[in-house]
């Protein structure tokens, strides 16, 4: 069989003409909408501001839009700034088997290049689905050991899918796509040690910038090793444990496509996805039994194996840390009856009522397989009563997806949280009906306030 880069490049070339369904393309448009909305919600965050200022310093003009400000920059710089903004609140969608965020790894790059080339929604969705297919196949092969070794899969694994997606959008031939993939390997990076810090969102921005840089450099004639992925010292050897990707590569593009088989998990809450199932559980119990902090003695959370890997154990001192803290999120849900963007304001995290609740929450992981994911919430009351809830599928999972109407509600909340005075419903309908429209026209319709 041809080497991995050649096989992936051949898949990308053939996929460009694939007969995709309207439902499959609709998933790509939902991903675009959710990613843009999350970036708007995060635009006031210090990380977003700093990233945009940095990018503007390198390219003060261009043909790709920074969603948060409306600034027009070089595609590489816009992709970086939008990637940071879309990930900083940890509200963007995920792919559970990848143990990472799927759309934020490639949508900012694709949007930037779509604006540069005048690509329409059909070309965007084809490119997105190609990148999704590759990321999902690699996730099945190597995501668990990759993540366990400390790699931030969103960026360190996502850059391969992002680069293929960008190659498809630009219509690169197989040779150029192979070189672009090698250049992506040269830039693959991202550490879980940065979770809870600005650097986590930097890694998402860097993933997008790296993909744009890789395809534009390859297009210009810059070369890379044809064995950058599966060679002796290639990606699979260094970033995982030398897994054999042959079967995954041979399955690329075969029915069912991964967008149907694996799907996208859209977040209902703006925090780490490992906390979503427990949040669904405690909120359901709170509502069913009228629970309050005053009558709750203990909250016990059991996650399936590996379900606490991404979380921070120490009490959070700011909103960014709180997004990765189970005890905080469960305490806030019990106290407030909801988890919203405002739940992660620094002042909310430091409330005395919250600090008093944190010691009542205990966490543990169950032995056994990492997949499928599940969580179990057990609440003990002061009168000795016990209520329990097991959650196998979080609301928003691919198996229990948010409706378009619910997604638009999320977009409206993101726009309000980001202070953007734009009709969220009208914008959402433009994106969801993108098809033959130019991506750039839809993005410019944001008209973000300054």
N, C-alpha and C positions, 0 to 999 in steps of 0.2 A: 504494500500500500504506500501511496505517496506520503511524505512527511506531513506533520500536523498543520504547518502553515499553509502548505499547498492545498491540503484537503479543505481547510477552512476557507481559503480564497476561492476555491472552485465552488464550494457551497454558496458563498456570497454572490458570486457571479450568476449562478443559476437561480438563486432565490429572488433576485431582482425582477424576474419575470414570473414569479410564482402566482398562481390564481388564489389570492387570499380572499377570505369572506368579509362581508361587511361587519360581522360581529367581531372578527379578529382585529380589523382596523379600528373598530370602536374602542377596543381595549387600549390601543396605542394612544388614541385621542384622550381617553380618560387619564392615562398616565401623564400626558403632556399637561392637561388641565390641573391635576393634583400637584405636579411638580412646580408649576408656575405659582399656584396659590400658596404653597408652602414657602416659596421664596419671597412672596409679597408679605406674608405674615412675619417672616424673619428679617425684613429689610432694615428695621431699626436696631437690630442687634449689633453690638460692637464689632463682632467678627465680620458681618456683612459690610458694614461701613469701611472697616479697615481693608478688606479685600477689594472693594470697589475703588477706594482711593489708590491702592497699590496698582491695580490694573490700569486705572486712568493715567497714572504716571508713566506707564510704558506705551500707551496708545491712546492719545486724547481724541482720536477720531477713527471712524471705521464704519462698517456696514452691518454690525451685529449689536442688538440692543441689550443693555443691562436692564432686566425686568424691573428692578427695584427703583431705578432712577430715570430711566428713559435715555441714558447716555448711549451714544453709538461708539463702539470700540472695535478693534480688530477681533475677529472671531475667537482667537485663542484667549484673549483677555476677557471677553464677555462670557465665554464658557466657564472660565475660572470663577469670576465674580458670581455668576448665577448658580454655579454648583455649590459654592459656599453658602449663599443665602438660602438655597432650597434645602440644605441639610442641617443648618445650624439649630433649628428647633426640634430636630429629630421627629418630624411630623410626616415625612415623605414615605412613599410606599416601600414595601419590602418583598423579598422572595425568601420564604422560610428555609427551604433546603440550601439556599446559598449562604444563609446566615448573614445576609447583607441587604442593602438597599439597591434595588434594581434600576429604577428609572432615573434617580438622581445621578447615577454613574454615567448616563449617556444622553438624557434629554437636553441638558444645557449645551452640550457639544453639537448635537444634531440641530437644535434650533439655530445656533450661531452659523453653522454651515448652510442651513436652509435659507437663512436670510442672505448670506453671501451669494448663493447661487440662484435664488428665486424659486426654490423647490416648493412644490405644493404638498397638501396633506397626504396625498396618495404616496408620493415618494418618501415622505417622512415616516409614514406608518410602515411601509415596507422595510425601510432601514431599521426602524425601532424593533420590529418583530424578528429581523435577522439577528440583531445584537442580543435580543432576549433569548432566542433559540440557542445561541452559542454559550451565553452565560449559564443558562439552565443545564445544558449538557455538561459543562465543566463543573457546575455545582454538584451534580450527581456523582461525579468521579472523585472530586478532591476537596470540596468545601469543608467537610468536617475536620480532617487533619490540618488543612490550611488555617482554619480559624483557631483550632486548638493550639497551634504553634505561635499564635499571637498576631497573625496577619489580620488587617482590617479588610475583609473580603470585598466590601463595597468598592474600594479603590484598587487593591492589589489583584483581585480577580476581575473586577468590573472593567478594568481598562482594556482587557481583551475584547469583550463584547462591545464596548463603546467604540473601539477602533474599527472593528468589523462593520458596525452600524454606519459609522462615518464613511467608510470605504464604499459601502453600498449606496449611500446617499450621493456621493460624488461620482459614482459610476466607474471606479477604478478597475483596471483589468486585474487578472489574477496575479501577475508578477508584482505589480505595485501594491496590491493588497497584502501579499506575502511580506514585502519589505515593511509595510506599515505595521503589521503584527509584530515583526521583529523589533521595530522601534518602540512599540508599546511595551514589550518585554523589558526593554532597556530602561523604562520609566516606571515599571510596576512597583508600587510602594504603599505603605500605610500600616500603622501599628495600633493594636487595640489599647496599648498603654496610653494613648491620647484620648480615650473615651472620657467624657466629662470636661474636656478642655476645648478651646477654640480649634485646636489642631485637628480634631475629628472632622469638622466641616471643611477645613483646609484640604484634607485628604480627598474629599469628594470633589472639591474644586480642581485640585491637581489632576485627578483622574480625567476630567473633561478636557482640561487644557492639554494633557498628555496625548489624548486621542486626537484632538485637532492638530496638534504639532506633528504627530506621527503621520497622519494621512497627507498633510500639506507638504511635509518634508519628502515623503515617499513620492508624491506626485511630482515634486521638483527634481527627483532623481537620486535622492539619498537612499542608500542600500542598507540591508541588514542580513544577518545569517538566515538561511532558509530553515535551519534547525533550531531557531531560537526558542521554540516551544518544547520540542521533544528530544533535543540533542542531549549528549552526555552531561553538559553543564547548562541545560536549558531550563525553561520555566517549570516544567513538571518535576524536575529533579530538585530545584532549589526552593520552590515555593510550596511544595506539598511533600509527598514521600515517594516520588517516582512512580505514581500510579500509571497504569496502562489506560490511555484514553482512546484506544483503537475503536472499541465498540461504540463509544459515545460519538466519535467523529463519523463513523459509518452511518449513524442514525440521524445525523443532522438533516433537518428538513423533511424527515419521513413522518407520516401521519401516526398518531396525532401530534401536531406541533406542540411545543412546550407551553405556548400561550394558552392552549386548551387543557393540556395535561397537568401543568403545574400552576399556571395562572399568577395573578398579582394580588397581594394582600395590601389593601389600602387602609391606612391607619385611621382609627376613630379618635384616638387620643394622642396628644403631642408629646409622647415620651417613648422610651425604649420599648420595642415590640414584645420583649420578654415579660413585660408587665401587663400587657393588654388582657390576656385571659384572666389573671387574678382580678383585674379591675372590673371586667364584666361580671365576675362572680360576686365580688363584694357589693357592687352597686345593685345587683339583682336581689341579694339577701337584705340589703339595707331597705330597699323599697318594699319587699314582701313582708318584712317583720318590723318595719318602722324603727330600725336600729339607730341609736345615737351614741356618741362617745361615752356618755354618762353610764350607759348600761352594758358596755362592752369591756370585758376583762382582758381578752386575748384574741388576737387574729393570727392564725397559723396558715402559712402559704406553702404548699408543696408543688414544685414544678417538676416536670419530667427531666431526665438526665440532661445536663448541659444547659438547663434553662436559666441558670443564674450566672453563666459565664460573663455576660456583657455588663453585669450590674456592679455598682459601686457600693461597698458595704458600710463605709463610714457615713455618719449623719451629714446631709448636704448643708453647705453654707451659702449656696446660691441656686438660682433656677436651673442652670445648666447641669450641675451635679444632681439636682433633684430628679431630672429626667431619667437618670440611670439608677435611682434609688427606690427599691420596692417599698420599703417601710414608709417613706414619704408619700408615695403615690397612694398607697392603701389608706394611710392616715387622712390624707386630703379628701379621698373619696368618701370615707366614713364621716368626716366632719362636714363637708360641703355638699355631698350628694351628687357631685359631677366633677369631671376633670376637663378643664378648658385651657386655652392658651394662658389665661390670667393665672391659672394655678401655679405657673412657674415663674411668676414675678418674684424677684428676690425677697420682697417684703412678705409675700405669702409663705415662702419657705421658712422664714424665721419667726412665724407667729408662735407665741407661747403655747397655744392650744395644740399646735402641731408637735412641738417639741415634747409635750407631755404624752402624746400618743405613740411616738416612735418606739419606745421600749416595749410596747404591747404587741408589736408585730414581730413574728419570728418566721424564718425562712428555712427551707430545706429542699434538697434535690432527692428524687427517688432513684433507686438503681434501675438499670435496664437500658433499653435502647433510647437513643436521642430522638429518633423519629418513630411514630408521629408525636407531635407536641401535645401536651395537656397540662392543666393546672387544677389544683384542688384547694379550695378555701374553706377553712374551718373557723367559726366564730363562737367563742364561749362568752356567755353573759354573766353578769354579777349574780343572778339568781340560779346559776347552774345550767340553764338551758344551753343547748348546742345546736347551731345551724351550720349546714355544710352545702357546698356547691362544687361540682366538678364541671370544668369547662374544657371541652375538646377543641372547639373552634371559636376563635375570637370573632366578634362582629366586625366585618370588613375583610375577613379571610376570603381567599378565592372560592372556598366552598360555601361561604355565607356572605356574599359581597354586598357592599353598600349599593343601593339603587342610584341611578343618575340623580334623582331628586335629593337623596341624602348627600351625595358627593357635592352637589351644588350648594347645599346648606353649609358644608365644610368650607367651600370656596368663599362663601359670603362671610363666614366667621374669620377666615384668613384675611380677607380684604379689610374687614373692619378692624381686626387686630393690627394690621399693618398701616392703618390710616389711609387707605386708598379709596377715594370717592369715585368708584366705578361700579356700575350695575353688574353684580356678580352673575346673575342669571343670564343677562344678555351676552356677557363675555363667554360664559360657559357654553351657551348654545352655538356661538361662533366656533369654538374649539371642537366641540363634539360633532359639528357638521362640517369639519374642515375640508375633507376630500379634495376637490379641485381648486380650492382657494390657496393662495400663497401663505405659507406659514408666517412670513414676515408681516403680512397685512394684519393677520389675527393678533400677533404680538404687539404691533404698534397700536392696536385698538385699546390696549391697556391704558394708555395716556396717563401714566402715574403722576400723582401730584408731587411737587418738589418739596 
